[in-house]
C-alpha cells in the first residue's frame, strides 16, 4: 500500500507540474501573441484617413458630376485638392490621400482643357458660320443689284426713246 501511495503522490506531483507549466506557457503566449491587440495611434490614424478618403472620394464624385461642364467650379475643386495636399505634406501615413489628390488634379485639368478646346472649336465654328452667312448675304445683295441694273438696263434698251418726230434715232 505504501508503494501505491508513493506512486499516486508522484503522479499527482507530475500532473501538477505539467499543469503549472502549461498554464505559464499559455499566459506567456497570450501576452506576446495576442491577435486582438488594440491598434496603436499610427494605425488608428491610417484607418481614420482611409475612411476620410473614402468619404471624400464619394463627395468629390458627386460634385464633379454636378459641375462637369463648368471649368470655373472644377478649378475650385483643384484648389481644394491642393490645399489638402499642403495640409498633409510630410505625413507619411497620408501618402494614399496625396496620391489620390494628384490623380484627381490631373483628371480635372484634363477636363478643363477639354472644355476649353470644345469652346474654342464652337467659337471657331460660329465665326465660320457667321462669316459664311455674311458672305451669302453679300452675294445675295450683289445678285439683287445686278438684277436691278440688268432690269433697268434691259428696259432702257428694249424700248428706245422716241424723238419728237416719232423716229427712234437720236
C-alpha positions as CSV (number, residue, x, y, z in Angstrom):
1,X,0.0,0.0,0.0
2,X,2.9,2.3,0.6
3,X,4.0,1.8,-2.9
4,X,0.6,2.8,-4.2
5,X,0.7,5.9,-2.1
6,X,4.1,6.9,-3.4
7,X,3.2,6.3,-7.0
8,X,0.0,8.2,-6.5
9,X,1.8,11.1,-4.9
10,X,4.4,11.1,-7.6
11,X,1.8,11.1,-10.3
12,X,-0.1,14.0,-8.7
13,X,3.2,16.0,-8.4
14,X,4.0,15.4,-12.1
15,X,0.4,16.3,-13.1
16,X,0.6,19.5,-11.0
17,X,4.0,20.4,-12.6
18,X,2.6,19.8,-16.1
19,X,-0.5,21.8,-15.4
20,X,1.6,24.7,-13.9
21,X,4.0,24.6,-17.0
22,X,1.0,24.6,-19.4
23,X,-0.6,27.5,-17.5
24,X,2.6,29.5,-17.5
25,X,3.2,28.9,-21.2
26,X,-0.4,29.9,-22.0
27,X,-0.1,33.1,-20.1
28,X,3.2,34.0,-21.8
29,X,1.8,33.1,-25.3
30,X,-1.4,35.2,-24.7
31,X,0.6,38.2,-23.7
32,X,3.2,38.1,-26.5
33,X,1.0,36.8,-29.4
34,X,-2.4,38.5,-29.0
35,X,-4.1,38.6,-32.3
36,X,-6.7,41.1,-30.9
37,X,-4.2,43.7,-29.8
38,X,-5.5,47.3,-29.8
39,X,-4.2,49.3,-32.8
40,X,-1.6,51.9,-31.9
41,X,-2.1,55.6,-32.6
42,X,-0.5,55.3,-36.0
43,X,-2.7,52.5,-37.1
44,X,-5.8,54.3,-35.9
45,X,-4.7,57.4,-37.8
46,X,-4.3,55.4,-41.0
47,X,-7.7,53.9,-40.6
48,X,-9.2,57.3,-40.0
49,X,-7.5,58.7,-43.1
50,X,-8.8,55.7,-45.2
51,X,-12.3,56.4,-44.0
52,X,-12.0,60.1,-44.7
53,X,-10.5,59.3,-48.2
54,X,-13.5,57.1,-49.0
55,X,-15.9,59.8,-47.9
56,X,-14.0,62.4,-49.8
57,X,-14.0,60.4,-53.0
58,X,-17.8,59.9,-52.8
59,X,-18.4,63.6,-52.1
60,X,-15.9,64.7,-54.9
61,X,-17.5,62.4,-57.4
62,X,-20.9,64.0,-56.7
63,X,-19.5,67.5,-57.0
64,X,-17.7,66.6,-60.2
65,X,-20.9,65.2,-61.7
66,X,-22.7,68.4,-60.9
67,X,-20.1,70.7,-62.2
68,X,-18.6,68.6,-65.0
69,X,-19.1,71.3,-67.7
70,X,-18.2,74.3,-65.6
71,X,-14.4,74.9,-65.6
72,X,-14.6,77.6,-63.0
73,X,-16.1,75.2,-60.5
74,X,-13.7,72.5,-61.4
75,X,-10.8,74.9,-60.8
76,X,-12.2,75.4,-57.3
77,X,-12.0,71.6,-56.8
78,X,-8.4,71.6,-57.9
79,X,-7.6,74.3,-55.3
80,X,-9.3,72.2,-52.6
81,X,-7.2,69.2,-53.6
82,X,-4.0,71.4,-53.5
83,X,-5.0,72.7,-50.0
84,X,-5.5,69.2,-48.7
85,X,-2.1,68.2,-50.1
86,X,-0.5,71.1,-48.4
87,X,-2.1,70.1,-45.1
88,X,-0.8,66.6,-45.4
89,X,2.7,67.5,-46.6
90,X,5.2,65.5,-44.6
91,X,2.6,63.0,-43.3
92,X,3.9,59.6,-44.4
93,X,0.6,57.9,-43.4
94,X,-1.3,60.2,-45.9
95,X,0.5,59.1,-49.0
96,X,-2.6,57.4,-50.3
97,X,-4.6,60.6,-49.9
98,X,-1.9,62.7,-51.6
99,X,-1.7,60.2,-54.5
100,X,-5.5,60.4,-54.9
101,X,-5.3,64.2,-54.9
102,X,-2.6,64.3,-57.6
103,X,-4.6,61.9,-59.8
104,X,-7.8,64.0,-59.3
105,X,-6.0,67.2,-60.1
106,X,-4.6,65.7,-63.3
107,X,-8.1,64.5,-64.3
108,X,-9.7,67.8,-63.6
109,X,-7.1,69.7,-65.5
110,X,-7.7,67.4,-68.5
111,X,-11.4,68.0,-68.3
112,X,-10.9,71.8,-68.1
113,X,-8.6,71.6,-71.1
114,X,-11.2,69.6,-73.0
115,X,-14.0,72.1,-72.1
116,X,-11.8,75.0,-73.3
117,X,-11.0,73.1,-76.6
118,X,-14.7,72.4,-77.1
119,X,-15.5,76.1,-76.5
120,X,-12.7,77.2,-78.9
121,X,-14.0,74.8,-81.6
122,X,-17.5,76.0,-81.1
123,X,-16.5,79.7,-81.3
124,X,-14.5,78.9,-84.4
125,X,-17.5,77.1,-85.9
126,X,-19.8,80.0,-85.0
127,X,-17.3,82.5,-86.5
128,X,-17.1,80.4,-89.7
129,X,-20.9,80.2,-89.9
130,X,-21.2,83.9,-89.3
131,X,-18.6,84.6,-92.0
132,X,-20.4,82.3,-94.4
133,X,-23.7,83.9,-93.7
134,X,-22.2,87.3,-94.2
135,X,-20.7,86.2,-97.5
136,X,-24.0,84.7,-98.6
137,X,-25.8,87.9,-97.7
138,X,-23.2,89.9,-99.7
139,X,-23.6,87.6,-102.7
140,X,-27.4,88.0,-102.5
141,X,-27.1,91.7,-102.3
142,X,-24.8,91.8,-105.3
143,X,-27.1,89.5,-107.2
144,X,-30.1,91.8,-106.4
145,X,-28.1,94.8,-107.5
146,X,-27.1,93.1,-110.7
147,X,-30.7,92.1,-111.3
148,X,-31.9,95.6,-110.7
149,X,-29.2,97.0,-113.0
150,X,-29.9,94.4,-115.6
151,X,-33.7,95.0,-115.4
152,X,-33.3,98.8,-115.7
153,X,-30.7,98.5,-118.5
154,X,-32.8,95.9,-120.2
155,X,-36.0,98.0,-120.1
156,X,-34.0,101.0,-121.4
157,X,-32.7,99.2,-124.4
158,X,-35.8,97.3,-125.1
159,X,-37.8,100.5,-125.7
160,X,-35.7,103.1,-127.3
161,X,-36.6,106.7,-126.7
162,X,-38.6,108.3,-129.5
163,X,-37.9,111.8,-130.7
164,X,-40.4,114.5,-131.2
165,X,-40.9,113.5,-134.8
166,X,-41.5,109.8,-133.8
167,X,-38.2,108.4,-135.0
168,X,-36.2,106.2,-132.7
169,X,-32.9,107.7,-133.8
170,X,-31.4,110.4,-131.8
